[in-house]
């Protein structure tokens, strides 16, 4: 199911379903860590860019030190020294992240004095920000200072959307960052923006692997961004939401399998308070990781487990996409050996060049 088909289906569904009453919240991920690095002292500024699909009443930044594919919680402390917002300055080049390298039009506005991330796997939050309410459809820079100490068992990282990193947490409010680095695995912790709408809107929960998180630009990318990483609102769930008039809660985590979503890693479902604000529908988009992990025979079992989890959350409208391919390029290879060679077996490597063999 592509974005256009999905959006049309949800537009049609609005004629039948009405969004649930009460406070409406959603979440935009800035990272989805699937690795853990050793404990080390660090002092950094991180920043990314956010664009909300509808007018926002209030928002807050949340960070938890947790590898989302592991049941072991890293215990190195993370301290956020301050949260800032600003207006982005775009680069003249699109190569190597040049469309935005972290610069802002002027000094950023501080909206929170900072907070400490618990070492027990719980999320630390900034205060709710209401003074600097985001306009719908307007790009704003989110910047925060972050320090860690060389204690504990490590820090979670990996699968960030476009994040700018520079030395020195004291630089978080500066218009420009000296020596800034652009990348997709630079931020520490599972970082999200939680926000409340100023008006009723339907929300959709998206479940999947890196294809859903969409942390790397594809070919062709939604915006030219060689080596830059996708901005949070450019992920295909958010694009589908813009087209269909709903807000996307993107739970995608790179390298995950259906078995992990079904039963083995329950924390994958804990990144947003789904008990307090039930999503109106869910989209599950399994990638090829499960097939590569030899889980094809357990597909139906995992299918039922994931559906059961969604129904337990009160979500009754559940859509599944096809298993999406990993590449756009033609991966078909050709067997060139003569029949007289007497070959008795053929093997291929998953996700490698010419990895699919046609006979």
N, C-alpha and C positions, 0 to 999 in steps of 0.2 A: 504494500500500500504506500504510494508516494505521498508527498506533502499536499499536492493539489487534490488528490482523491480523498485523503484524510480530512482536509479542511472542508470540502464540500459535504462529506458525510456528517461532520459535526454541525455545520450550518443547518443541514436538514433536520438533525436531531433536536436542534433548539425549538423547533415547532412542536415537539412532543414533550421535551423535558424542561423543567425549570430549575435553575440553580438553587441550592439550599440557602435558607435565610441565615442571618447572623453575620458575625465578623468574617470577612473573607481574607485569607492570607495565601501567600505563595512564597516560593523560594527560588533563587537563582544561584547555582553553584559557581564558584570561582576556581575550585579545585576538587579533585576526587582521588585522594592518595591511595595507591595500591602497592606501595613499597615502604620500607623503613630504613633510615640511615642512622649511623652510630651517633651517640651523644657527642656534641661538640659545642663550644662557645660560638655564638654568632651575634651579629648586630647589623640588621638590614632594614631597608625600606622596601616595601612591596606595594605595587599599585596595579589596578586593572580598570576596566571601563564597564559601566553598566547602563542599560537603557530599559526603562520599564514600559510594558505594553499599554498600561492604563494609568490614570492619575493615582498617585500614592498618598495615603494619609500619613503613614510613618514607616520607618525602616530601621534595621539594625544589622550589624556585622557580627557573625558568629564563627568561632574557630574551636575545633576539637582536635587533639593530638591522637589520631586514630588511623591506622592502616585498615581501609575498608574491606580488604580481602583476608584479614587475619583476625583470629579471636584473641590474640595477645595484644594488650594495650601498651604502646610505648609510654614511658614515664618521664621523659625529659620535660622540664617546665618551659612553657612558652609565655612570654609577657608581651602584651600589646601596649606600646607606649603612647599611642594616640591614633585617632581616626580622623581623616580629612577628606574633603571633597573639593573638586575644582573643574575647570573647563579645559578640555583637551586641545592641544595644538597638533595638527596633522603634518607629517613629513612630506617632502616633495617626491620621494621615491617609494615604490611599493616593495622593493627588494629587501629581504632580510629584516622584515618588520618595520620598514621605513614609514609606513602609513601612520604609525604612532609609536614613539619610543619613550613615552612616559612624560613628555613635556606638557605643561599647562600654560594658560594665557597669563597667569599671575600667581602670586602666593595662594596656596590652598586655604580653605576655611576649616578650622578644627571644629569637629562636632562631638567629639568624645575624648575624655582624658585618658582612656585606656583601660585595660582589664587584664586579669590573669587567667590563663587557660588551666582548668583543673588537670591533675595528673592521674585521675581515675577513669578517664574515658568520657567524662561529661563535657558538654560544650560551654565555653565561656562566651559571654555576650557583651557587646557595647550597650549603652543605654539606647532606648528608642529615640530616633532622631525625628523631630517634627518641625524644627525651625527651618531646615533646608529641604523642603519637600521637593521631590523630583517632578519635573514636568513629564507628561507622557511623551514617549518617542524622542526624548532629548538625551544625548550621550553625556554622561558625567564620569569623571575620574574618581575612583575610590582609592585612597592611599592610607597605609598604616605602617607604623614602626613596629618592629618585632625583634625580640632578643631571646636567646636560649642560653642555658648554662651547660657546661660539660658534665652534667650529672644525669642520673636516670638511665634508661635503657635505649633511648633513641628518639628520633623525630620522624613522623610520617611525611611522605612527600610523593610526588608523581602525578601525572595526568592533570596538570593545571591547564586551564584555558589561558589565553594570552595574559601573562603576568610580567611586569617589569620589576627587576630587582637591582638595588644599588646599595653600596656599603653605607652603614650609618643610619640607625633608626631616627636620629634627630633631623634627617633630611626629608621626612615624610610630608612636611608642609611646604617644601620648596617648589618653585615653579619648574625648575629643571633639575635633573638628577645627573651628577657627575659619574661617568663610568657605568652607566646603566646597561643592563643585559636583558635582552628579550628572549623568552623561551616558554616552554610548555611544561617544565617539571621543576620550577624554581621556587614555588611557594611551599611553606611548611604547614602541615595540618590540613584538615578538611574544612574549607572556608566557604561560607555561604552568606548570601544577603537574604534576609527574611523581610517581607514587607506586607503591609495591609493596604487593601484597595480603598479608594474614596468612593467607589460605586460598586454595585453588584456585578459580578462577572463569573463565568464558569471557569473552573480550573481542571487541568488534565495532568495526571501522574504518568510519567514516562519511565519505563524500566528497560535497561539494556546494558550493553558493554560500551567500548570506546566509540562504536558507530553512533550510539545514542548521545553519549557525552560529547562526541565530535570535537575532541581536544586538538586535533591536528587538521590543517587545511587539506581538503581533498582536491582532486583534479577533475573538473575545474572548481576552484574555491568560490564561495559566495562573494567574497571580495578578494582581490589580489593581495596575497600576504605571504610570500615565500618565506618559510622559516619562522613566521611570527606566531603561529598558533591562533586558533579561532577565538574571537571575542565572545563573551558569555551569551549575548543576545543573538549571535549568528548561528547557534546550533540549530539543527533541523527541527527539534521540538518547538523552539521559540519562533522560528520562521513559520511553522505550521500554525502556531498560535496567533501570530500577526495576521495570517491569511484567513483564519477561521474565527477570529474574535474571542479567543479564550487565552488564559494564562497557563504556561507550561511549568510544571514542577519536574525538573530534569534530575532523575536519580541515577543516570548512567555512570558506570564505573568501568574503566578499561580493564581488559583481560578477564572479566567475570564470565562464569558459565551459568547455565540454567540451574545446575545442581546447587551452586552457591546461593542463587536467588531463591531456590525452592526450600532449602533447609540448612545448609552447612554454615552459612555466614549471616546470622540474623541481623547484625548491625547494619547491613546494607539498607534496611528499611527504616532506620532510626534517624536519618539525617533531617527529617522534618516532622513536626508534631501532627501526624496524620489522624490521631485520635481526636484532636481538638477541632480540626477543620478538614472534613472529609472531602476528598476530590470528587468531582462530578463524574469522571470517567478515567480509565487507565488505558495506556498504549504499551504493550509489551513487544519489544523488538529484539529477538534473539539473534546474535551474530554467529559466526562460524566457530567460535571458541569451543562450544560444547561438542561439535563434531570432531574437532581436532583433539579434544580430550577423551575421545572414545565414548561419549555419552549418548550416541544416537539411539541406542536401544532403550535408554531410559527417558527418551524425549517425552512420551505421554505421561509418565509418572511425574516428571518435573513440571510439565504443563499443568497438571491437576494441582500440584502443590502451590505453584505461583498463583493460580486462579483462586485457590482456597485462601491464601494470604490476603489477596485483594478483597475478596468478599468479606473476610473477617474485619477489614478496615471500613466496611460499609459501602464499598464501591461495587456497583452491580453492572455498570456498562463497561465491558472489558473488550478491547480490540487487540488482535495479534497481527503483526506484520510478517511478511515472508522473511526467511533467513537471508540477510543482506550479504552480498559479496564483499570481499575486503578491498578489491581494487577495481578501477575502471578499465585497466588495460586488458588486452586479450592474453590469457595465460595458457592457451592451448599449445601443446607441444606436438611433435611428430616423431614417431618411432621410425628410424631410418635403417635399422638392421634388416638384412635380407631374411626372407622366411627360412632359407636354408641354414641360417645361423643357429637355429634350434633353441631360441630363447624360451625358457620355461617360466619365467616370472618377470614382472615389471613393478617397479616401485617409484614413488614420487614423494617429494617433501612438501608439506602443507605450507601454503603462502609463500612459496619461493618461485622464481622465474621458471616458466614452463612446468608448473607444478601439477597441471591437469593433463592426463594422457588420454587421447581419443584413439580408439581402435575401430 
